[in-house]
Amino acid sequence: MPTDTRLAGPALHLADSLWQDAAVKFGNTAGAVLGFAGLLLAVFFAAGRATGRFSRPLAIVLMLGPAIVLLLTGLVVPLLRTVALSFLDADSAKFVGGKNYGWALTSSPIHGVLLNTLLWLVIAPLAATGLGLALALMVDRMRGQAIYKSLIFMPMAVSLVAASIVFKLVYESRGAGQNQVGLLSQLAVALGWDDPPNWILSQPLNNFLLMAVLVWVQTGFAMVVLSAAIKAIPDEITEAARLDGATGLRLFRHVTVPMIRTTLVVVLTTIMIITLKAFDIVRTMTGGNFGTQVLANEMYSQSFEQYNYGRGSALAVILFLAVAPLVVYNIALLRKERATR
């Protein structure tokens, strides 16, 4: 088939310009990284050669300096800028006060987004932690537990985007009379359901199907941490409880759970933090459509699709305020546990 030379020229020119832009960006990034690494090496070399009474203070400043600079540039400055943008209009040109926050708290569509986010926050962490605890109890009693734990933990090595693509294929649905390629649809057909629905479009079922992706990924994490906590329970306590007649469910309820309560709460709150930031799953599988929108994805949509940086920044601040108490609580809980040991 003959090619149109009138189209080949512009296409080649566009490809060349894209390659040049990519090469320039890569060169700038590589130069910045190498320059920063060289600066660190020079600073550490100077600190190592320093002597006298200023050597220790200088070493402390030089060791903490790079970390503080990275913390400021990667976290503190972007946070302050986001807070500032949340008080500006869509183009970040005019101060509008708390108008963006008022929109976030009074807009009906955002109420649905917040409700979905709350649904995720309650169900997904509880399901992942509960399933992880059940698997920890069962697998610890099996031979070759290391193999089973490795297989259950393996989804943690998969990115949420990759896991979402896999589950999107699992939920694939075709019309009645066609060969079903999705595992869930094929199981429905095998059970006598001739025309299974399009699972991703079925509300509110699709929200729970999306949560299943996060539960699948995080269950291994919960299982490994809780299994380690259960094994750390002193044998004397377990034996004493058994001598008092505690077995099975009573032993689990009155001995195991109280002894691992701190670890259980840490695992639960950690998965809650991950759930609040769940963006990849919704973005990959539905794009926030069909009643599946959550706060993290709405923040992205407002900022980079509708180009309303004020509203997007306000949602980012709300998300930060929701995550921060969980982080602080986790840190306080871990410090308390460390102090009691």
Secondary structure, DSSP 8 states (H G I E B T S, - for coil): ----HHHHHHHHHHHHHHHHHHHHHHHHHHHHHHHHHHHHHHHHHHHHH--STTHHHHHHHHHHHHHHHHHIIIIIHHHHHHHHHTTB-TTS-SB-TTHHHHHHHH-HHHHHHHHHHHHHHHHHHHHHHHHHHHHHHHHTTSTTHHHHHHHHHGGGGS-HHHHHHHHHHHT----TTS---SHHHHHHHHTT-SS---GGGSTTHHHHHHHHHHHHHHHHHHHHHHHHHHHTS-HHHHHHHHHTT--HHHHIIIIIHHHTHHHHHHHHHHHHHHHHT--HHHHHHTTTTTTT--HHHHHHHHHHTS--HHHHHHHHHHHHHHHHHHHHHHHHHHHHHHHH-
